[in-house]
Amino acid sequence: CGVVGLMPTYGRVSRYGLIAFASSLDHIGPLTKTVKDAALLLSVIAGRDPMDSTSANVPVPDYVQEIGKPVKGLRLGVPKEYFGEGLDAEVRSAVEGAIQKLAEAGCEVVPVSLPHTPYAIPTYYLVATAEASSNLARYDGVRYGYRASGAAALSEMYRRTRDEGFGAEVKRRIMLGTYALSAGYYDAYYLKAQRVRTLLTRDFDQAFTMVDAIVTPTTPTPAFRLGEKTDDPLAMYLNDIYTVTGDLVGVPGISVPCGRSREGLPIGLQILGRHFDEPTVLRLAHAYEHASAQ
């Protein structure tokens, strides 16, 4: 959307106080104008929180200091699966141009393969909806979040809160997840999705033995207009194809603007790193941001 979006490693930032969507997928991170702003904010919100057992007890580096380090010699993996069918020509051109700028800054570009990428969307939308169904079944509007007003009884307040507070897309995901978790379908859907998730994780682990970061488009098309795809949820979900993989395997990632389409719509470059290697991800994003501004 023309902004910097940072997804920290799963567990890097506490989820305490978050209205839970999918417990194994929820990463809290900043949306900012610049990479430096993202680094500043992450320095404040990262770290262990006793109120969240999934938050990691890993030291928090000085992210702002890290982004100023040179990127020369870093190895960038370019996965062939992210540059195939379905990628808009303008997005391909912009992202390849961004990779070229990083190469000119001294990075080494290395072809890699993430072979289970085609299964990322179905895996994500089974895991995410199943966990959303479980989490949001407990949502009552009592302690935090939206609460319907004017209810005469507690049970009525629960019903009205859930009816008014959940939008159409949330209700759709709850229904999909409830179906995936229903008797006779759990093994066929949710459990199988978790097994494929393991294969996706192995793909990334293998790639990171050869490279320091992975660079891809953020989405296969330029930004679509608000509400443009609401009548076609599948088309909307397919725009997540390049971002849900990082979410599923828990690695950090950042989207940084890398140009605009002929219609003036923003295009994003995604940089994914090893677990808890936000410094490298931020450093590369900052280096590209600096190079593109010149």
Buried (B, 14 or more C-beta within 10 A) or exposed (E): EEBBBBBBBBBBBBBEEBEBBBEBBBBBBBEBEBBBBBBBBBBEBBBBBEEBEEBBEBEBBEBBEBBEBEBEEBBBBBBEBBBEEEBBEBBBEBBBBBBEBBEEBEBBBBEBEBBBBEBBBBBBBBBBBBBBBBBBEEBBBEEEEEBBEEBEEEEEBBBBBBEEBBEEEBEEBBEBBBEBBEEEBEEEBBEBBBEBBEEBBBBBEEBBEEBBBBBBBBBBBBBEEEEEBEEEBEEBBBBBBBBBBBBBBBBBBBBBBBBBBEEEBBBBBBBBBBBBBBBBBBBBBBBBBBBBEE
